[in-house]
Amino acid sequence: MPGKLTSRESLRFLNEVAALAKAGVPMPEGLRAVAGRGEGGVAALASAAAAETERGVPLSQALRAASPPAPEHIAALVECGEQTGDLYGVLDTARRQAAVADRLRETFATAVTYPALVILVLLVVTQFISFVVLPPFFDIYRQLGAELPWLTQQVGAAMKLAGSVPGIAVSLAAAVFVLLLITSHNVRNTVSEAVASRVGYGETMRLGEAMIVSRCLARLLKHGAVLPTALRAVEALLPRRSTRIMLFEMAKDAERGVPTAPTFERALPTTAAYLYRVGEERGDLAGACESIADYCEEHYEIRRERAAGMFEPVLLLLIGGVIAVILVSLYLPLFRIPGLVR
């Protein structure tokens, strides 16, 4: 029996359902076609959903009743489409915002991967210098009896440490870590979520996620979706686990009839938080979310460009500074050689 859908299978199934809704094909017939040409979890889910919808069961219920069931956010998105009568519009909005979320994830991943690659290159350069470049220089100075300047002594000690067993072990561990960042999607997302907020991307992440949530809620609520269902539909689009948990709490509050503004305000800038609170109080949450999305998008683009441009010059200065110190330390003793020759 196929297991739960992976994120890629979920997106593929979502695209298939959106295409069926856009074409106006009867859902049971279209799902049978998807099951016939699909494979793995997508085919199994489509087949199970087709059987249920043929009996008159709504598609959202059919997806939840499948074994294994569809991811909750897909069922919630379909339920929103059923509530609004615009299944394709809802799914198309979700797909567009999912693409925005992917770009957001890549931005955060770059914030971690790029510096890690630069540091790895720096470690490789220091290992090369410690094993290949430094020994001949120090042999020459030793044979001449030249007294090494303080800077040269310190660089020599540092390079000796880099070439020792602990130094090599650290370099190898760093290389493995960087390879995992590059090759493993889960590792990259986990590390980027933990680190990005501490290296200047925290506010950018907050604005980006608030933009995605507000844009989706504005579209779903405007067409008549129920707030708890809309919140569950948006939940899986977001990069950070902490924000997904926040939306889950908001959905619970909405089901109980409790205002959601106090919870959502944790993820919003002050102005956007005020707009959401006023919109909820006045019963115009869709309009408020549209204004919040525009506000967050404008500020997100500014901060993203600023944060993305911040690291490159700093990292270049770091590498250039380290190499410059090493080169200067190697050439400083040359100024003492003429005195030794006389």
Secondary structure, 3 states (H helix, E strand, C coil): CCCCCCHHHHHHHHHHHHHHHHHCCCHHHHHHHHHHHCCHHHHHHHHHHHHHHHCCCCHHHHHHHCCCCCCHHHHHHHHHHHHHCCHHHHHHHHHHHHHHHHHHHHHHHHHHHHHHHHHHHHHHHHHHHHHHHHHHHHHHHHHHCCCCCHHHHHHHHHHHHHCCHHHHHHHHHHHHHHHHHHHCHHHHHHHHHHHHCCCCCHHHHHHHHHHHHHHHHHHHHHCCCCHHHHHHHHHCCCCCHHHHHHHHHHHHHHHHCCCCHHHHHHHCCHHHHHHHHHHHHHCCHHHHHHHHHHHHHHHHHHHHHHHHHHHHHHHHHHHHHHHHHHHHHHHHHHHHHHHHHC
